[in-house]
Amino acid sequence: MRRRAFLAVSLGVVLLGGLQGSAAPTPQPGFLGKRVWSMPDDPLFGGFSAIHVSADGKTFTALSDRGGYLTGIFTRDEKGRIKGISASRVALLKGLGEEPLAHGRNDSEGMAVAADGTTYISFEGAARVLRYRRLDGSAENLPEHPDFARMQRNSALETLAIDRQGVLYTIPERSGGERKPFPVYRFRKGVWDKELSISRSGGFLVVDADVGPDGRLYVLERRFLGLAGFGSRLRRFEMGKTLHAEEVLIETASGLYDNLEGLSVWRDGDGHLTATMISDDNFSPLLVTSIVEYRLPD
Protein backbone atom coordinates (compact mmCIF):
# COMPACT_ATOMS: atom_id res chain seq x y z
CA MET A 1 0.00 0.00 0.00
CA ARG A 2 1.38 3.40 -0.92
CA ARG A 3 2.23 5.31 2.26
CA ARG A 4 1.03 8.71 1.05
CA ALA A 5 -2.49 7.32 0.65
CA PHE A 6 -2.61 5.80 4.12
CA LEU A 7 -4.15 8.72 6.04
CA ALA A 8 -6.88 9.15 3.44
CA VAL A 9 -7.61 5.44 3.53
CA SER A 10 -7.82 5.39 7.31
CA LEU A 11 -10.19 8.36 7.35
CA GLY A 12 -12.26 6.72 4.63
CA VAL A 13 -12.60 3.53 6.68
CA VAL A 14 -13.92 5.50 9.63
CA LEU A 15 -16.41 7.48 7.54
CA LEU A 16 -17.59 4.53 5.48
CA GLY A 17 -18.29 2.58 8.63
CA GLY A 18 -21.04 5.07 9.38
CA LEU A 19 -22.29 5.56 5.84
CA GLN A 20 -22.67 2.13 4.29
CA GLY A 21 -25.29 0.21 6.29
CA SER A 22 -27.98 -1.23 4.03
CA ALA A 23 -26.48 0.59 1.04
CA ALA A 24 -23.27 -1.42 1.21
CA PRO A 25 -22.26 -3.09 -2.07
CA THR A 26 -22.83 -6.82 -2.35
CA PRO A 27 -20.37 -9.51 -3.48
CA GLN A 28 -20.45 -10.90 -7.00
CA PRO A 29 -21.44 -14.49 -7.88
CA GLY A 30 -18.95 -17.06 -6.66
CA PHE A 31 -18.33 -15.37 -3.31
CA LEU A 32 -17.42 -17.95 -0.67
CA GLY A 33 -16.71 -15.76 2.33
CA LYS A 34 -14.71 -13.06 4.07
CA ARG A 35 -12.99 -13.63 7.40
CA VAL A 36 -11.33 -10.91 9.46
CA TRP A 37 -8.15 -12.21 11.08
CA SER A 38 -5.93 -10.87 13.84
CA MET A 39 -3.17 -12.03 16.20
CA PRO A 40 -3.01 -9.28 18.86
CA ASP A 41 -0.18 -10.95 20.76
CA ASP A 42 2.19 -10.74 17.76
CA PRO A 43 3.54 -7.21 17.11
CA LEU A 44 4.84 -8.26 13.67
CA PHE A 45 1.42 -9.42 12.46
CA GLY A 46 -0.08 -7.47 9.54
CA GLY A 47 0.87 -5.73 6.31
CA PHE A 48 0.29 -8.86 4.25
CA SER A 49 1.13 -8.46 0.58
CA ALA A 50 1.13 -12.08 -0.65
CA ILE A 51 -0.32 -15.48 0.20
CA HIS A 52 0.31 -19.02 -1.02
CA VAL A 53 -2.36 -21.67 -0.36
CA SER A 54 -1.62 -25.38 -0.64
CA ALA A 55 -3.22 -27.48 -3.36
CA ASP A 56 -5.84 -28.80 -0.93
CA GLY A 57 -6.68 -25.38 0.51
CA LYS A 58 -5.75 -26.40 4.06
CA THR A 59 -2.38 -24.77 4.72
CA PHE A 60 -0.94 -21.40 3.72
CA THR A 61 2.03 -19.07 3.91
CA ALA A 62 1.49 -15.31 4.17
CA LEU A 63 4.13 -12.66 3.45
CA SER A 64 4.21 -9.16 4.95
CA ASP A 65 5.65 -6.07 3.27
CA ARG A 66 8.23 -5.73 6.05
CA GLY A 67 10.16 -8.89 5.34
CA GLY A 68 8.09 -11.15 7.61
CA TYR A 69 6.21 -14.38 6.99
CA LEU A 70 4.08 -16.92 8.82
CA THR A 71 2.56 -20.31 8.08
CA GLY A 72 -0.92 -21.40 9.06
CA ILE A 73 -3.88 -23.74 8.72
CA PHE A 74 -7.40 -23.04 7.49
CA THR A 75 -10.20 -24.99 9.14
CA ARG A 76 -13.08 -25.31 6.69
CA ASP A 77 -16.74 -26.33 6.94
CA GLU A 78 -18.46 -28.94 4.76
CA LYS A 79 -18.96 -26.33 2.02
CA GLY A 80 -15.29 -25.40 1.98
CA ARG A 81 -15.73 -22.03 3.69
CA ILE A 82 -13.13 -20.90 6.22
CA LYS A 83 -14.37 -21.23 9.79
CA GLY A 84 -11.07 -20.92 11.64
CA ILE A 85 -7.44 -19.85 11.17
CA SER A 86 -4.42 -20.90 13.22
CA ALA A 87 -0.90 -19.71 12.48
CA SER A 88 2.65 -19.43 13.73
CA ARG A 89 4.09 -16.13 14.91
CA VAL A 90 5.66 -13.94 12.22
CA ALA A 91 9.31 -14.72 11.48
CA LEU A 92 11.71 -12.46 9.60
CA LEU A 93 13.29 -13.33 6.26
CA LYS A 94 17.06 -13.45 6.25
CA GLY A 95 19.34 -11.65 3.85
CA LEU A 96 22.31 -13.29 2.17
CA GLY A 97 23.70 -14.26 5.59
CA GLU A 98 22.09 -15.03 8.92
CA GLU A 99 20.80 -11.54 9.74
CA PRO A 100 17.28 -10.34 8.84
CA LEU A 101 16.86 -8.25 5.71
CA ALA A 102 18.08 -4.70 6.26
CA HIS A 103 15.64 -1.82 6.68
CA GLY A 104 15.02 -0.27 3.26
CA ARG A 105 15.62 -3.60 1.56
CA ASN A 106 12.85 -5.59 3.24
CA ASP A 107 9.78 -4.34 1.32
CA SER A 108 8.72 -7.84 0.28
CA GLU A 109 5.68 -7.87 -2.02
CA GLY A 110 5.38 -10.97 -4.21
CA MET A 111 5.84 -14.66 -3.42
CA ALA A 112 5.98 -17.76 -5.61
CA VAL A 113 6.51 -21.33 -4.42
CA ALA A 114 8.05 -23.90 -6.75
CA ALA A 115 7.08 -27.58 -6.86
CA ASP A 116 10.15 -28.53 -4.79
CA GLY A 117 9.26 -26.01 -2.05
CA THR A 118 11.77 -23.34 -3.08
CA THR A 119 10.27 -19.91 -2.42
CA TYR A 120 10.94 -16.80 -4.46
CA ILE A 121 10.27 -13.29 -3.10
CA SER A 122 10.04 -10.04 -5.09
CA PHE A 123 10.67 -6.59 -3.61
CA GLU A 124 9.16 -3.19 -4.24
CA GLY A 125 11.84 -0.98 -2.65
CA ALA A 126 15.19 -2.20 -3.94
CA ALA A 127 13.69 -4.03 -6.93
CA ARG A 128 14.97 -7.59 -7.07
CA VAL A 129 13.98 -11.23 -6.61
CA LEU A 130 15.48 -13.49 -3.93
CA ARG A 131 15.42 -17.27 -3.80
CA TYR A 132 14.98 -19.22 -0.55
CA ARG A 133 15.66 -22.94 -0.59
CA ARG A 134 14.00 -22.82 2.84
CA LEU A 135 12.07 -19.82 4.11
CA ASP A 136 14.00 -19.87 7.37
CA GLY A 137 17.30 -20.05 5.51
CA SER A 138 19.56 -17.50 3.85
CA ALA A 139 18.63 -15.78 0.60
CA GLU A 140 20.23 -16.10 -2.81
CA ASN A 141 20.17 -13.30 -5.38
CA LEU A 142 18.64 -13.93 -8.79
CA PRO A 143 20.06 -11.99 -11.76
CA GLU A 144 18.35 -8.65 -12.40
CA HIS A 145 16.83 -7.12 -15.52
CA PRO A 146 18.30 -3.67 -16.35
CA ASP A 147 14.83 -2.12 -15.91
CA PHE A 148 14.70 -3.08 -12.23
CA ALA A 149 17.15 -0.37 -11.18
CA ARG A 150 15.07 2.32 -12.91
CA MET A 151 11.69 1.45 -11.37
CA GLN A 152 9.81 3.74 -8.97
CA ARG A 153 10.86 2.81 -5.46
CA ASN A 154 7.29 2.34 -4.19
CA SER A 155 5.91 0.85 -7.41
CA ALA A 156 8.38 -1.83 -8.43
CA LEU A 157 8.07 -5.65 -8.38
CA GLU A 158 4.65 -6.01 -6.79
CA THR A 159 3.91 -9.54 -8.03
CA LEU A 160 5.58 -12.89 -8.47
CA ALA A 161 4.19 -16.10 -10.01
CA ILE A 162 5.66 -19.40 -11.15
CA ASP A 163 4.43 -21.95 -13.68
CA ARG A 164 4.75 -25.72 -13.71
CA GLN A 165 8.00 -25.50 -15.66
CA GLY A 166 9.56 -23.28 -12.99
CA VAL A 167 9.41 -20.09 -15.08
CA LEU A 168 8.95 -16.93 -12.97
CA TYR A 169 6.76 -13.93 -13.89
CA THR A 170 6.83 -10.53 -12.18
CA ILE A 171 4.93 -7.31 -12.90
CA PRO A 172 5.56 -3.82 -11.50
CA GLU A 173 2.71 -1.99 -9.77
CA ARG A 174 2.81 0.84 -12.31
CA SER A 175 3.44 0.81 -16.04
CA GLY A 176 4.54 4.42 -16.52
CA GLY A 177 1.29 5.71 -18.04
CA GLU A 178 -2.47 5.28 -17.59
CA ARG A 179 -2.81 3.67 -21.01
CA LYS A 180 0.59 2.04 -21.17
CA PRO A 181 0.53 -1.77 -20.82
CA PHE A 182 2.12 -3.40 -17.79
CA PRO A 183 5.36 -5.16 -18.72
CA VAL A 184 5.57 -8.79 -17.61
CA TYR A 185 9.15 -9.85 -16.88
CA ARG A 186 9.81 -13.57 -17.35
CA PHE A 187 12.76 -15.46 -15.82
CA ARG A 188 13.77 -18.67 -17.58
CA LYS A 189 17.10 -20.39 -18.20
CA GLY A 190 18.80 -17.89 -15.91
CA VAL A 191 17.76 -14.77 -17.86
CA TRP A 192 14.95 -12.21 -17.64
CA ASP A 193 13.07 -11.23 -20.79
CA LYS A 194 10.43 -8.57 -21.41
CA GLU A 195 8.45 -10.11 -24.27
CA LEU A 196 5.06 -10.21 -22.52
CA SER A 197 2.64 -7.51 -21.36
CA ILE A 198 -0.95 -7.00 -20.23
CA SER A 199 -3.23 -4.04 -20.77
CA ARG A 200 -3.85 -1.29 -18.21
CA SER A 201 -7.33 0.17 -17.77
CA GLY A 202 -9.92 1.54 -15.37
CA GLY A 203 -7.45 3.11 -12.96
CA PHE A 204 -6.41 -0.32 -11.65
CA LEU A 205 -2.82 -1.07 -10.59
CA VAL A 206 -1.31 -4.55 -10.34
CA VAL A 207 -0.85 -5.93 -6.81
CA ASP A 208 -0.35 -9.70 -7.23
CA ALA A 209 -0.44 -12.59 -9.70
CA ASP A 210 -0.53 -16.37 -9.70
CA VAL A 211 -0.38 -19.15 -12.27
CA GLY A 212 -3.37 -21.33 -11.48
CA PRO A 213 -3.56 -25.13 -11.59
CA ASP A 214 -5.19 -24.68 -15.02
CA GLY A 215 -1.99 -23.11 -16.36
CA ARG A 216 -3.49 -19.63 -16.81
CA LEU A 217 -2.17 -16.36 -15.39
CA TYR A 218 -4.38 -14.65 -12.80
CA VAL A 219 -3.72 -10.98 -12.02
CA LEU A 220 -5.13 -9.18 -8.97
CA GLU A 221 -5.46 -5.41 -9.26
CA ARG A 222 -6.78 -2.59 -7.10
CA ARG A 223 -7.76 1.03 -7.44
CA PHE A 224 -8.08 3.60 -4.71
CA LEU A 225 -10.88 6.17 -4.89
CA GLY A 226 -10.20 8.25 -1.80
CA LEU A 227 -12.94 8.11 0.82
CA ALA A 228 -14.87 5.59 -1.29
CA GLY A 229 -12.13 3.07 -0.48
CA PHE A 230 -10.62 0.29 -2.57
CA GLY A 231 -11.97 -1.54 -5.57
CA SER A 232 -10.49 -4.86 -6.68
CA ARG A 233 -10.33 -6.63 -10.02
CA LEU A 234 -9.22 -10.16 -10.92
CA ARG A 235 -8.29 -10.89 -14.52
CA ARG A 236 -7.26 -14.15 -16.19
CA PHE A 237 -5.06 -14.68 -19.26
CA GLU A 238 -4.17 -17.64 -21.44
CA MET A 239 -0.41 -18.12 -21.57
CA GLY A 240 1.64 -18.71 -24.71
CA LYS A 241 3.73 -16.55 -27.01
CA THR A 242 1.52 -13.75 -25.70
CA LEU A 243 -0.82 -13.29 -22.75
CA HIS A 244 -4.21 -13.35 -24.45
CA ALA A 245 -7.91 -14.27 -24.14
CA GLU A 246 -8.32 -11.84 -21.24
CA GLU A 247 -11.28 -12.42 -18.91
CA VAL A 248 -12.46 -10.19 -16.05
CA LEU A 249 -13.55 -12.65 -13.37
CA ILE A 250 -14.21 -10.25 -10.49
CA GLU A 251 -14.57 -6.47 -10.36
CA THR A 252 -15.82 -5.16 -7.03
CA ALA A 253 -17.51 -1.93 -6.07
CA SER A 254 -15.32 0.46 -4.10
CA GLY A 255 -15.43 -0.16 -0.38
CA LEU A 256 -16.69 -3.74 -0.60
CA TYR A 257 -13.40 -5.20 0.66
CA ASP A 258 -10.25 -4.01 2.30
CA ASN A 259 -6.93 -3.39 0.54
CA LEU A 260 -6.66 -6.82 -1.14
CA GLU A 261 -3.01 -7.35 -2.09
CA GLY A 262 -2.25 -11.08 -2.08
CA LEU A 263 -3.62 -13.82 -4.36
CA SER A 264 -3.44 -17.61 -4.53
CA VAL A 265 -5.44 -19.75 -6.98
CA TRP A 266 -6.01 -23.44 -6.22
CA ARG A 267 -8.52 -26.22 -6.89
CA ASP A 268 -10.66 -27.72 -4.12
CA GLY A 269 -11.47 -31.39 -3.55
CA ASP A 270 -14.45 -31.19 -5.89
CA GLY A 271 -12.35 -29.72 -8.67
CA HIS A 272 -13.56 -26.11 -8.33
CA LEU A 273 -11.08 -23.30 -8.97
CA THR A 274 -10.81 -21.05 -5.92
CA ALA A 275 -9.15 -17.65 -5.43
CA THR A 276 -7.91 -16.79 -1.94
CA MET A 277 -7.04 -13.11 -1.39
CA ILE A 278 -5.54 -11.38 1.65
CA SER A 279 -5.65 -7.69 2.58
CA ASP A 280 -2.88 -5.38 3.79
CA ASP A 281 -3.84 -3.54 7.00
CA ASN A 282 -0.75 -1.32 6.79
CA PHE A 283 -0.11 -2.14 10.48
CA SER A 284 -2.88 0.28 11.45
CA PRO A 285 -5.59 -0.22 14.11
CA LEU A 286 -8.01 1.51 11.71
CA LEU A 287 -7.64 -1.19 9.04
CA VAL A 288 -8.02 -4.96 9.21
CA THR A 289 -6.45 -8.10 7.82
CA SER A 290 -9.06 -10.15 6.01
CA ILE A 291 -9.19 -13.27 3.88
CA VAL A 292 -11.62 -13.17 0.94
CA GLU A 293 -12.40 -16.23 -1.20
CA TYR A 294 -14.25 -16.72 -4.48
CA ARG A 295 -15.07 -19.77 -6.55
CA LEU A 296 -13.98 -19.08 -10.13
CA PRO A 297 -15.47 -20.20 -13.46
CA ASP A 298 -13.36 -22.92 -15.06
N, C-alpha and C positions, 0 to 999 in steps of 0.2 A: 504494500500500500504506500502510495506517495505521501511523504511526511507533511508536505505543505497543505494537503487536503484534509489532514486528520482533524483539525479543530472544527472545520465545517461539517465533517461527517459526524463527529460526536454531538454537535449541536443539533444536527438533523435527526439523529436517533432519538434525542430527548423530545424534540417537537413532534416527530412522527408518532411517538408512543401515545401522544394525546390526541392525534388527529385521525388515525386510521380507523379504529373501531370496526363497524360493520362495512365501511367502505374499503377495507383492506383488499388488495388484489388477491386473486385465488390462484393456486398452482395449476399448471397445465396437465393434460392427460399423461399418465405414466408416473405421476408423483407417488413415491412410496412412503416418504416421511422426512421429518426434520427433527433432529435431537440436539438440544443445547447441551454442551459438555463443559465441565470445569474441573480443575484439581486445585483447590484453594491452598493446599499445603505445599505446593510446588511453585516457588517463585519464578522458575524458568518456563512455566507452562504458558502457551499462547503464541500469537504471531505466526500461525501455521500457513505455509505457502505451498505445500505439496503433500500428497498422500499416496501411498501404494497399498492396495488391498489384495490379499491373496486370492488365488483362483477360485477358492470355495467361499469367499466373502466373510471368512471368520476371523482372520488376523490382519493386522495392518501396521504400517510404519508411517508416522507423520513427521514432517520436517518443518522447523521454524525458520524465520528469516533472520535469526541471530545465531546461526550455526549450531542449533540444538535439534535433537531428534528423540522420539520415544517409540516404543512398540506396544501394541495392545491387542485386545480381543473384543470382537462384537458378539454380544448375545442376541440372538434373533428369535422372533416368534414363528409360528407355523406358516405364516405368510411371507416370511423372509424380512420383516421389518425389524429394525434395531430396537431392542428393548433395554439394553444395558451395555455399558462400555467400561472395561477395566484396562489399565495401562501402567507401564513402568514410569518412573520419574524421568524427566528430561535429562539426557546426557549431552555433552558437547562434542562436536566433531573435532578431530585432531587435524593439525596441519601436516606438513611433510615429516615432522618428527613426532614427539610424544606430547607436545603442548597443544592446547586448544587453538583453533584458528584465531589469528590476531584481529583485534578490533579494526574495522575498516575493510577487512578481507573476509568477513564472516556472514555477508548478506546472502545466505543460501536461499535459492528460489525454486529450482526445478530438481526433480529426482526421478531416476529411471533405474529399475532393477533388472539385471540380466537373468537368464535362465539358470546360471550357476550361482546366483546369489550376489554377484558383484554389484555394487551400487555406485551410480554416477550422480554427481551433484553439480548443478550449474549455479553461477553467481551473478548477481545484478550489479554489485559495486565494482570490484575488480573483475571484469568479465573474463570468465574462464570456466573450464569443466575439470573437476577432480574425480579420480577413481578410487573407490574403497573396496579392497578385497573383502574386508570385514568392516562394518560400520564403526566398530569400536577400535579399529586399527588406524594406522597412519595413512595419509593421502598420497596419491601419485598424480602428478600433473599430466594432463593430456596436451598434445600440441594445440596451438591456437591458430585461428584464422586471422589474417591481418585486420579484418574489420573489427575484431573484438576490442582492440585498444582504442578505437575511435568512437565507441558507443557511449551514449549518455549514461552517466554514472548511476542514475536511479531508474534507468529504462533499458537495461541490457538483457542478459540471458535469463528471461523469466520462465522459460519452459525447458523440459527435457523429456524425451520419449525414446524408447528402444523397440526395435522390431524383432521378429523371431530369428533373424540372421545376425543379430547383435549390432545392427547399424543404429547410430544415435541421430536424433533430430532435435535441434534447439531453435527457438524463435525469440527475438527480442520483443520487449513490451511495446515499443514504438517502431514505426517504419520510416519515420522522417517526413511524413506528409499525410494529410487526412485521406487522400485518394491513392497514396502510394502503397503497393502491395507489401505485405510483411515478407522479408526474406526468410527462408527456411534453410538453416545450415545443417549439412549432413556429414557425419563422420564415419568413414568406412575405409578399410585398409590403411589406417593410420593417417588419413588426410581428410581435412574438411573441404567440402565443396559448397557452392552457392547456386546450384542449378534449379532449385525448387522455390516456389513462393505461393502465398495464398492472398486473396483479396482483402482489402480493408474497407469497412463500411459501417455506417450507423453510429459512429462515435465510439465503437467498441475497441478496446485494447486487449492484446493477448496476455493471459495470465498463467495458463498451463496447457499441457497437451499429453496425450497418451495414445499408443498404438493398441487398439483393442484386440481381443482374442479372435476377431474376424479379419484381422490384418488391415483395418482401415485406421486412418489418423483422425483422432478426436481432438478438437481445439476448444478450450474454455476461454471465454472472453468476458470482460466487464466494462461497463461505462458508469461514470459518476455524474449525477445530475444535481449536485448541490444538496439542498435540504430534502429533495425527493429521494435521495439515497442511491443505492446501487441497482443497476440492472445487469443481468447475466445472460449470456448466449452460449450455446453449445453447438458447434458445427462439426460435420463429419465429411471426410474426403477419401475417395479411392486413391490408392497409392500405386505409382508406376513411374513412367518417364516424367510425368507431371503429377501434381495433386489436383484431381478433377472430380467431377460428379458431386459437387458440393451439395450438402443437405443441411438445413437449419433444423435441429432436433428440438431445441428448447430456446425460447427467448422470453425472459420474464419481465413483468412490469417492474418499474423502479420501486424499491422499498420492500419487495416481497421477501427477499432473503438478505443476509448479511453480505460482507465483502468476500464472496466465494473466490478462492484463489487456487485451490488444489483439486486435482481430478484423477480418478482411477476408474478404468472401465474393465469389467469382468463379467463372467457368465455364471448365473446361479445353477443350482442343482437340477432345475427344470429346463435349463438351456436358455433362459432369458438374459439378454444383455442388460447390464445394470451399470449406471454411472454413480459413483460416490464422490461427493464434493465436500470440501472443508473450507471454512471461512477463517480469515485473518482478523483477530480482535485488536491488533496493533498494541497489545499489552495494556489496554485501557479498560477501566472498570465500567465505562459507558458502552462498550461494545462486547459482543459475546463470541465464543467459539461454537460453531454449530456444524453438524454433519447433515447434508441434504442428499437424498437418494432418489433417482428416477429409473424406471424401467424404460429401455430404449427400443424402438422398432428395429427389427433385424433385417 
